[in-house]
Amino acid sequence: MLLRVRDLQVHYGPFQALFGVSLEIDEGEAVCLLGGNGAGKTTTLRALMGALPISGGTVELLGQRVEHRASHELAAMGMIHVPEGRELFPSLTVLENLELGCVTPGTRRRSAETLAVVLDLFPALRGRRRQLAGTLSGGEQQMVAIGRGLMGRPKLLMLDEPSLGLAPVLVDAVFATLERIKAEGTTIVVVEQHIHHALRVCGRGYVLEGGRIAQEGSTADLGRSDRLRAAYLGM
């Protein structure tokens, strides 16, 4: 088991955002977290990554308890988070942003090798390595954000709304890339509002409602779920 989460609870001050979320992710899986706005999807990823304090529950990564580890420690262990909104450094070049993903001595030693893989996945970045990230289009910035995550050579790559703000043709391209990343053996967890893309790429999913797991199962079953439709459409 790569990741095991039990009874995860998170508070924003007096407000409780997650109520006992439990997840299991095996190595090599692609798993989606689905649900409407405010369901707790982003909060779950941020808590797992150490960006929010966990008020209850346990998190195990490769059998080690990590619920109180700092974000940089988790990244060094192979848990990498591609945040919503990309969070690039606009005044740094594409190459400099990518190199920031090398968070350990081992990933820095292999940065040239990993960079070649990233540029193979995102050939549009090849001629833009010296360009400032802030001058890129939204789609190119998302490529950099995913590429930066891959530079850390993740065991678990967690992506929060990778298609946010992109034109439909670019959404298709992003998810085609995620399928390639999955096929090469990287474990993926993705939060995504374009549920049809998420259901196609992932084999299993969890539906969150109000900070709780409301449903889980294969994406084939979830795709037929009235509850999932209700979570997104309020039906």
C-alpha positions as CSV (number, residue, x, y, z in Angstrom):
1,M,0.0,0.0,0.0
2,L,1.5,3.3,-1.0
3,L,-0.8,5.6,0.9
4,R,-3.3,4.8,3.7
5,V,-5.4,7.5,5.3
6,R,-7.6,6.8,8.3
7,D,-10.2,9.1,9.8
8,L,-8.6,12.4,8.5
9,Q,-9.9,15.5,10.3
10,V,-9.0,19.1,9.5
11,H,-10.2,22.3,11.1
12,Y,-10.0,25.9,9.9
13,G,-10.1,27.5,13.4
14,P,-13.4,26.5,14.9
15,F,-14.8,25.3,11.5
16,Q,-14.4,21.6,10.8
17,A,-13.7,21.0,7.1
18,L,-13.0,17.2,7.0
19,F,-14.9,14.6,9.1
20,G,-13.0,11.3,9.1
21,V,-11.9,10.9,5.5
22,S,-10.3,7.5,4.8
23,L,-8.5,6.6,1.6
24,E,-6.3,3.8,0.3
25,I,-4.0,4.2,-2.8
26,D,-2.0,1.3,-4.2
27,E,1.3,1.8,-6.1
28,G,0.6,2.3,-9.8
29,E,-3.0,3.4,-9.4
30,A,-4.7,6.5,-10.7
31,V,-7.4,7.6,-8.3
32,C,-9.7,10.7,-8.5
33,L,-11.3,12.7,-5.7
34,L,-14.7,14.0,-6.9
35,G,-17.4,16.3,-5.5
36,G,-18.9,19.7,-5.8
37,N,-17.4,23.0,-4.7
38,G,-16.6,23.0,-1.0
39,A,-16.7,19.3,-0.7
40,G,-13.2,19.0,0.8
41,K,-11.2,17.8,-2.1
42,T,-8.5,20.6,-2.1
43,T,-8.5,20.5,1.7
44,T,-7.7,16.8,1.6
45,L,-4.7,17.2,-0.7
46,R,-3.4,20.2,1.2
47,A,-3.7,18.3,4.5
48,L,-2.0,15.2,3.1
49,M,0.9,17.4,1.8
50,G,1.4,19.1,5.2
51,A,0.1,22.5,4.1
52,L,-2.7,22.3,6.6
53,P,-2.5,21.0,10.2
54,I,-4.3,17.7,10.7
55,S,-6.5,17.7,13.8
56,G,-7.2,13.9,13.8
57,G,-6.5,10.7,12.0
58,T,-3.4,9.0,10.6
59,V,-1.6,9.1,7.3
60,E,0.8,6.4,6.2
61,L,3.2,6.7,3.2
62,L,4.9,3.4,2.3
63,G,4.1,2.2,5.8
64,Q,5.5,5.2,7.7
65,R,3.3,7.5,9.7
66,V,3.7,11.0,8.2
67,E,0.6,13.0,9.3
68,H,2.8,15.5,11.1
69,R,5.7,15.8,8.6
70,A,6.5,19.1,7.0
71,S,5.8,19.5,3.3
72,H,9.4,19.4,2.3
73,E,9.9,16.2,4.1
74,L,7.0,14.6,2.4
75,A,8.3,15.8,-1.0
76,A,11.6,14.2,-0.2
77,M,9.8,11.0,0.5
78,G,8.2,11.1,-2.9
79,M,4.8,12.7,-2.3
80,I,4.5,15.6,-4.7
81,H,1.6,18.1,-5.0
82,V,0.8,20.1,-8.1
83,P,-1.5,22.8,-6.5
84,E,-4.6,24.4,-7.9
85,G,-3.7,27.6,-9.8
86,R,-0.1,26.4,-10.7
87,E,1.7,28.7,-8.2
88,L,4.7,29.2,-10.5
89,F,7.3,31.9,-9.9
90,P,6.5,34.3,-12.8
91,S,9.8,36.2,-12.7
92,L,11.8,33.0,-13.0
93,T,12.4,31.2,-16.3
94,V,10.6,28.0,-17.3
95,L,13.9,26.1,-16.6
96,E,14.3,27.7,-13.2
97,N,10.7,26.8,-12.2
98,L,11.3,23.2,-13.3
99,E,14.5,22.9,-11.4
100,L,12.8,24.0,-8.2
101,G,11.1,20.6,-8.3
102,C,14.4,18.8,-7.6
103,V,14.0,18.7,-3.8
104,T,16.6,16.2,-2.8
105,P,20.3,15.6,-3.6
106,G,19.2,12.5,-5.6
107,T,16.8,14.4,-7.8
108,R,19.2,17.2,-8.3
109,R,21.9,14.7,-9.5
110,R,19.4,13.3,-12.0
111,S,17.9,16.6,-13.1
112,A,19.2,16.5,-16.6
113,E,17.8,13.0,-17.1
114,T,14.4,13.9,-15.6
115,L,14.3,17.2,-17.6
116,A,14.6,15.2,-20.8
117,V,11.6,13.1,-19.8
118,V,9.6,16.3,-19.0
119,L,10.4,17.9,-22.3
120,D,9.5,14.7,-24.1
121,L,6.1,14.9,-22.4
122,F,5.7,18.7,-23.0
123,P,7.6,19.4,-26.3
124,A,6.1,22.9,-26.4
125,L,8.4,23.9,-23.5
126,R,11.6,22.8,-25.2
127,G,12.0,26.2,-27.0
128,R,10.7,28.2,-24.0
129,R,13.2,27.1,-21.3
130,R,14.7,30.6,-21.0
131,Q,11.3,32.4,-21.2
132,L,9.9,33.9,-18.0
133,A,7.1,31.7,-16.7
134,G,4.8,34.7,-16.2
135,T,4.7,35.3,-20.0
136,L,3.4,31.9,-20.9
137,S,-0.1,31.0,-21.8
138,G,-2.3,29.2,-19.2
139,G,-1.8,25.9,-20.9
140,E,1.9,26.3,-21.0
141,Q,2.0,27.3,-17.3
142,Q,0.1,24.1,-16.4
143,M,2.7,22.1,-18.4
144,V,5.4,23.8,-16.3
145,A,3.5,23.1,-13.0
146,I,3.1,19.4,-13.8
147,G,6.7,19.2,-15.1
148,R,8.0,20.8,-11.9
149,G,6.2,18.0,-10.0
150,L,7.7,15.3,-12.2
151,M,11.2,16.8,-11.6
152,G,10.9,15.5,-8.0
153,R,10.6,12.0,-9.4
154,P,7.4,11.3,-7.4
155,K,6.2,8.1,-6.0
156,L,2.8,9.8,-5.6
157,L,1.8,12.7,-7.8
158,M,-1.3,14.6,-6.5
159,L,-2.8,17.1,-8.9
160,D,-5.4,19.7,-7.9
161,E,-7.6,20.9,-10.8
162,P,-5.0,20.5,-13.5
163,S,-7.5,21.7,-16.2
164,L,-8.5,24.8,-14.3
165,G,-9.1,27.7,-16.7
166,L,-7.9,25.8,-19.8
167,A,-9.7,25.6,-23.2
168,P,-11.2,22.2,-24.0
169,V,-8.5,21.3,-26.4
170,L,-5.9,21.9,-23.8
171,V,-7.9,20.0,-21.2
172,D,-7.7,17.0,-23.6
173,A,-4.0,17.5,-23.9
174,V,-3.4,17.6,-20.2
175,F,-5.3,14.4,-19.6
176,A,-3.6,12.6,-22.4
177,T,-0.3,13.5,-20.7
178,L,-1.6,12.2,-17.4
179,E,-2.5,8.9,-19.1
180,R,1.1,8.7,-20.3
181,I,2.4,9.5,-16.8
182,K,0.2,6.7,-15.4
183,A,1.3,4.3,-18.0
184,E,4.9,4.8,-17.0
185,G,4.1,3.7,-13.5
186,T,3.6,6.9,-11.5
187,T,0.8,6.7,-8.9
188,I,-1.6,9.6,-9.4
189,V,-4.3,11.2,-7.3
190,V,-6.3,13.9,-9.2
191,V,-8.9,16.4,-8.1
192,E,-10.8,17.5,-11.1
193,Q,-14.1,19.2,-12.1
194,H,-14.1,17.7,-15.6
195,I,-15.4,14.5,-14.2
196,H,-15.6,12.6,-17.5
197,H,-11.8,13.1,-18.0
198,A,-11.1,12.0,-14.5
199,L,-13.3,9.0,-14.8
200,R,-11.6,8.0,-18.1
201,V,-8.0,8.3,-16.8
202,C,-8.5,6.9,-13.3
203,G,-9.5,3.4,-12.2
204,R,-11.0,4.2,-8.9
205,G,-12.5,7.2,-7.2
206,Y,-13.9,8.7,-4.1
207,V,-16.8,11.2,-3.9
208,L,-16.7,13.8,-1.1
209,E,-19.7,15.6,0.2
210,G,-19.4,18.1,3.1
211,G,-16.0,16.9,4.1
212,R,-17.0,13.2,4.2
213,I,-16.5,10.3,1.9
214,A,-20.0,9.7,0.4
215,Q,-19.1,7.0,-2.1
216,E,-16.2,5.1,-3.4
217,G,-15.6,2.5,-6.1
218,S,-14.5,1.9,-9.6
219,T,-14.8,4.8,-12.0
220,A,-17.0,2.6,-14.2
221,D,-19.5,2.4,-11.3
222,L,-19.1,6.0,-10.3
223,G,-19.8,7.1,-13.8
224,R,-23.3,5.6,-13.5
225,S,-23.9,7.0,-10.0
226,D,-26.9,9.3,-9.4
227,R,-25.1,10.4,-6.2
228,L,-22.1,11.7,-8.2
229,R,-24.4,13.6,-10.5
230,A,-26.2,15.1,-7.6
231,A,-22.9,16.2,-6.0
232,Y,-22.0,18.2,-9.1
233,L,-25.4,19.3,-10.4
234,G,-27.4,19.5,-7.2
235,M,-30.0,17.1,-8.6
